[in-house]
Amino acid sequence: MKDTIFIQIASYRDKELSPTIRRALEQAENPSCLSFGICCQDELSAEEQAFLDSVPRCRIIYIHPQDSKGCCYARSLTQSLWQGEAYTLQIDSHSRFVKEWDRILLEQLHQCPSPKPLLTAYCPDYESSENSDACSYTLSADYFNSYGMLMLIARLPIHFYRRPVRGVFLSGHFLFASSRWIKEVPYDPHLYFHGEEITLAVRSWTHGWDIFYPEKPTVFHLYHRTNHPENNPEDRICHWNEHSAFWKTDVVAQRRCRILLGMEKDTADFGIYGLGTARTLADYETFSGVNFRLKQLEARASTGFVESEPPALEDMPTRRTPKDDNHRVLCVTAFKNLKREEWVGFQRSEEDYVTWFRNLAALSRLNMVCYCESGMQKKLQPFFQKTVDLDIENTFYGKYGKREKEIMESEAYRTLIKHRKLNPEHRYWEYTLMTHNKVSFLHRAIRQYPGYTHYAWLDFGCLRYPIDGRTDFDWSSLTDDLIHLQAFSTDLSRYQLEPAELCAQSPALIAAAMIVVPATAMEWFASVYEEELKHYQSLGIADDEQNLLVQLIRKYPERFKLEQVHFWYDLLEQIMCRPE
């Protein structure tokens, strides 16, 4: 059983289960070395059942969807099907694979300088599977939610490196290791969803396992899922869509996580689901830059990897050479202190933003202006001079703040967003109007700094990791008349929801961390955007800029160019040109 691989798959009513297994076998170099452990929470068709019955070395536990207890319980059951295979691969039931993925994973694992390495990452999306430039991403700390759980997000593209790089956090949808991991760090069936990945990372690390991010992707993942399966029958359905009391289990599970991570005192005995003894929780906090008790994050936690330096230039592939073009682009950003460190969930400190903006400001080949308050201007002056007063009253924030606050406090609105009450775009009117202010500042920039062909909004904290300051940018793909937006989906049929439906469902369609507007389109864009914002308020709806942009795309599809992305900051990464 030297190179046998046990593939763990927990599946909940997922039509992608059979294609996932089929592609794993088709793309493997040694399919005879693969076996499967599946927790199938579905009522299968005859065709699906016949396929699963035909798969060799496929062990299955069947659970009726009504009896399902959630993701972690199902993953715990898959591990009970292990029969001594040498390695284990945990994936979701909606995955795809590169050619010879099994050989590549084994080679990557053996490159890791550790006796107990574990490969993990946030994988690229399905739509990247034919793209030779596709890359996986590190996991990084994003914020502590209202229950105290550390939420993770994809952050740093890993293809800068020529080898697996040591990491801090791990992903539940892609994990490859020696099968000793199953015996030493068994899945906790008492968890539900939130807290799964961070507790698994801490438990694995304290048991002596070292986390690595592979430099080359082998698995692709389907990220889109529906919040309303009754409206999207072809979409992937999640357990919580059909189990209305899931939150009760999740609340109890998150308290279990807090106790494990030292955030609450309790005498609970975790048994085999507890921390290891090879290293301590305090050791992990020092290693990761996360203070669980104080809910504080250091810079290392925000990048998710622990290399002491960025990759050496000779190890960085040259992505492209800038093409000669006539585009002159002014990048625009802004910051207002909303005291996010005091929020319930989604916390950020002002120093977090300064650290992230420093990475952006280091890019000397970006023309950029920053609108901010005097206090922030003083903090930026040592490394960035082109700052301008925020003048907040002459923006959407000043013009429409009173009405936005009234809407958010109304009972009708709270009913509309009952499942999303803790999200900042529905809870803090100041935040929501600052997202709309992206358009205010773009419009202001063209009047204060005329002569550029395009004006590109960049979120103040959009670059969470340092890169070489000599990095150039290839703007040649910009059009002279279309507004470029980052889109998680370019399928316009998904953009047909009316404002109230969109607010209630809130599908992830647009990533507004970067917006590029041609100078010739700026007046039109600012005008229709403001009209749409006033329309929203007339309907008694408060929502963020991303959903409002969806409405503009629905009404004026010919005025926009949707750039396919998989994470919030992909477009900036895509146009970067590595230094020669």
Beta strands, then each sheet from edge to edge (+ up, - down):
strand 1: 5-12
strand 2: 34-41
strand 3: 58-62
strand 4: 87-92
strand 5: 95-97
strand 6: 117-120
strand 7: 137-144
strand 8: 150-157
strand 9: 165-166
strand 10: 174-178
strand 11: 210-213
strand 12: 219-221
strand 13: 290-291
strand 14: 296-297
strand 15: 329-335
strand 16: 367-372
strand 17: 387-389
strand 18: 454-458
strand 19: 472-473
strand 20: 483-487
strand 21: 510-518
strand 22: 560-564
strand 23: 576-577
sheet 1: 3+ 2+ 1+ 4+ 10- 6+ 11+ 9-
sheet 2: 5+ 12-
sheet 3: 7+ 8-
sheet 4: 13+ 14-
sheet 5: 17+ 16+ 15+ 18+ 21- 20+ 22+
sheet 6: 19+ 23-
end
